[in-house]
Amino acid sequence: MIIEQSPVPTGTTTLYVGALTLDVLLGDVHSLKQKRGVVRPLVAELRRRFPGVAVAETGHLDLHRRAEIGVAVVSATHRNATEVLEECERLVAGRPEVELLSARQRLFTEEE
């Protein structure tokens, strides 16, 4: 069996990887179990609303009032990657049970 592959044009496609790190302060939370009850639905909501992104709790795992949430997206355009990350940030900032302390966006290309 012979499988033919179409030639891939070189140097015409740029790939963008966007990363967003959100540092959030949780409201009335007094244990790691309560923290899970706030963070897991937030991560699930991001995944549901933005199916093309990867989302995970990435830091402050042993602190019950803080959480770091990481979001990543791959896109063919700089604009789309940035827009998706900004929408994710707005969703988290609009949640009443958390306070967004900081948000850091990074964009990487194939050269980096």
N, C-alpha and C positions, 0 to 999 in steps of 0.2 A: 504494500500500500504506500503510495506516495502522497505526502501532504504538502501542498504548496502554501507558502506564506507570502502575503503581499509585502512588497518592499516598504520599509519604514523610512519616510523622508528624514534626513538628518538635519539637525539645527533649526527645524521649523516649529517644534512644539516645546513649550516651556511648562514645567510642572511646578506648582506652588504648593507648599505644605505650610498651613497656618497652625499656630499653637497659641492657646489662650490659657493662662493660669489665673484662677480666681481664688482670692483669699477671702473667706467669709467668716463672720462672727455669728454664731447661732444664738437664738433668743433664749427662752426659758428652758435650758437643757442642763440637767444635773448628772448625767451618766453617759457612758459610751453607748448604752442601749438606746437611750433617748436620742442621742446624736444620730445613730443609724436610722431612726424613725423620721428624721428630718432630711438627712443627706440622700438616702436611697430614693425617696420619691422625687427629689430634685434632679438627681442623675437620670432617673427613668423618664422624667418629663423632657429633659434635654434630648434624650435619645428618641423619644416619641415625636417631638416637634421637628427635630432635625435628623432624619434617618441616615444622612450621609456623613455624620460626624462620629468620632470616637470620644467617649466621655468616661472619666473614672475619678474616684477620690484618690488624690496623689500625695497628700501631705497632711501633717498634723493628725496623724492617725491615732495617737495616744492622748490627745487633748479633747476633752468633751465639749468645749464651747467654740472651738475653731475647726475649720475644714479648709482644705485646699482641693479645688476641683480643676482637673485638667481637661481641655477640649482640644481635639485635633481635627483638621479637615484637609483634604487634598483636592486641588482644583486646577483647572487649566488656565484660569485668569486670576490675576492679583485682586481685582475688584470683587469677584465672587467670594474668594477666600476671606477677604476682609469683611464683607457684608455678613457672611454667615457667622463669623466670630463676634461681630458687633451685636447681632440679633441674640446670640447665646448670652452675651453679657447683659443685655437689656432684660432678658427673661429672668436671670438670676437676681439682678438688681431690683426687679419689680416684685419679688417674693417677700411677703410681710414677715415671714418667720426667720429671715436671715438679713444681715447687714453686710453689704459688699464693702470690704475694707480696701481691697486693691484689685486691679485687673491688669495683666501684662500680656500684650499681644506680640507675637513674633512671626515673621514670615520668612520662609526659607525657599530658595530655588535649587535647581539641580546642581548649580556650581558650589553651593555651600555644603 
